[in-house]
Amino acid sequence: MSTWAWVAVVVVAVVALAAVGYFVLQQQKRRTHLRERFGPEYERIVAEHDNNRREAEQELLSREQRHAGLDIRPLTQESRDTYANRWTEVQERFVDAPGFAVTEADQLVTAVMAERGYPTENFEQRVSDLSVGHAATLDHYRTAHEISGRAARKEASTEDLRQAMVHYRALFEELLQETTRGR
């Protein structure tokens, strides 16, 4: 083999290694970005996809794209005050009617989401949309919703209902206080 042929082989090998290195670096950057953005939701989605990170990451990227197309906006100070007062009323009703209060808390969280610009028709879609900007409180919302469902079937204790209120409050407060677009 001539010297030029060896040089060509070495150049092709170096270019191939550089391309592979670039591809791996881009994947690592994307993975780091998604882990930081979605927190525990990242691992949950990976597990849902039978540990197929590529599929899971594609779903998370799709969530980001959908979220970017939503008109998510902060609440006015007047709306925040109104919702905060309504939350206080719901908490006060908990003493006499805990099941009803949990249902009201769920409706109040949904109302705040709607006013902020989140679609609210379907629970799974709400969770998906919330995961982009509110991943840290998403498990609270899931737990509260699950308890609320049990309460509707009369299968939740008063302590369960109290926990649902705590979980709803975590997301409620985050949605209420967020004043900037996007996170």
N, C-alpha and C positions, 0 to 999 in steps of 0.2 A: 504494500500500500504506500502511496506517495505521501510526502509531507503535507501536501494540500488536503488530501483525503483525511489525514489524521486531524488536521486543524479543523476541518469541516465537522468531523465527528465530535470533537471536543466542544466546538461552538454550539452545535445542536444540543449536546448534553447539558451545557451550562444554561442555555435558553430554556430547555425543558425543566431543569431544576428550579430556575428562577420563576417560571410560570407556576409550577407546583407550589413553591414557597409563597408566591403572591396569593394563590387560591386559598391555601391554608390560613394565611394571615387574614384574608377577608372573611373567611368563615369564623375565625376566632373573634374578630371584631364584631361581627353580627351577633354571635352567640353572647358575647359580653354585653352588648347593647340590650338584647332581649332579656337576659337575666336581670340586668339592672332595672329595666323598665317594668317587667312583669313580676319580679320577686318570686314568691312561692308559687305563683300561677304558672311560671315557666316549667317547673318540675312536675306540677300536676298535669299539664298538657302533654309533656313528654311521656309521662306514665300512661295517660289516656291513649297515646299513639304507640303503645307497646314498645316504648323506649326508642322509637324511630325519631331521632332528633330532627332530621331533615323535614319530615312531615309536620312535626310539632312546630318547628320554627316557621314553616310556611304558613301554618294557621295563625301564628302570632303576628307575622308580618301582614297577613290579610286583615287581622283585627286592627292593626295600626292604620292600614289604608282606609278601611271603612270609617274608623274614628276620625281620620283627617277630613273626611267628607261631611262629617256631621257639623252642625252649627252649635257647638257647645259654647255656652256663654255664662259669665258669672251672674249671680243674682244682684238685684239692686239692694241697697241698704234697707229700703222699705220692705221688700220681699223677705230678706233675711230676718228682719225683726218680726214680721207676721208669722213666718214659719217657726221661729224660736218660741213665740207665744203659743202657737198651736201645739208644739211639742210639750211644753209645760202642762198644757191642759190634758194632753194624752197621758202623760205620766201621772197626773193627779187622778185620772179616771182608773188607773191601774189598780188602785186600792180596792175599789168596789167592783170593778168588772175587768179582771186581768185579760181574759180572752178577747174581749171587745177592744181593749187598749192595744193589744198586740196587732189586731187587724187594722186599727187606726194608724198605728206606727208604720205598718207596711204601706198603707195608702198614702201616708204623709211622705215617706221616702220616695215613693213613686211620683207623687206630685212635684216634689223638688226636682227629681230627675227630669220630668217632662218640661218644667219651666226652664231648666238649664239647657234643654235641647236634646236630651237623650230620648231615643225611641223607647216606648214602654209597653208595647203590645205583648211581648213574649218574655218570660223570665230568663230563659237561656240566652236570648239576644241581649237582654239588659246586662247580664253578667259578662257576656263577651265584650260589650261596649264599655262597661265600667272597668274591665280589666286593664285597659290601656292607661287610664289615668288614676285609677284607684285600686291598684293591685293589693296594696297593703291592707285594705279593709274588706276585700272581696270575700274572704272566708267568714268574716262576721256576717255579711249579707246572706251568704249561702246558709249558714247555721240558723240565722233568724228566720229565713224563709222556710227552712225545713221544720223548725219548731212551730211556726205559724200553721203549716199544713197539718201537723199533728194536733194542734189546738182545734182546728176546724173539725177534726174527727173525734174531738173530746179525748185525746190520748196524751195530753201534756199536763204535767203537774204545774202548780203555781210557781215552783222554782224554775221549771223549764221556761215558763212564760216570762219570768223576771229576767232570765238569761237572754231570751229573745229581745226584750227591750234594750238590754245592754248592747247586744250585737247590732240592733237597728240604729241605736244612738251613735255608734262608732262611724258608720257610713253617713248617717244624717249630718252629723257635725262636720265631717270632711266636705260633703257636698255643699253645705251651707256656708262654710267659711272660705272656700276656695274663691279667690277674687281675680285670678289671672286665667287667661285662656291657655289650655294645653299645659302639660306637666312634663 
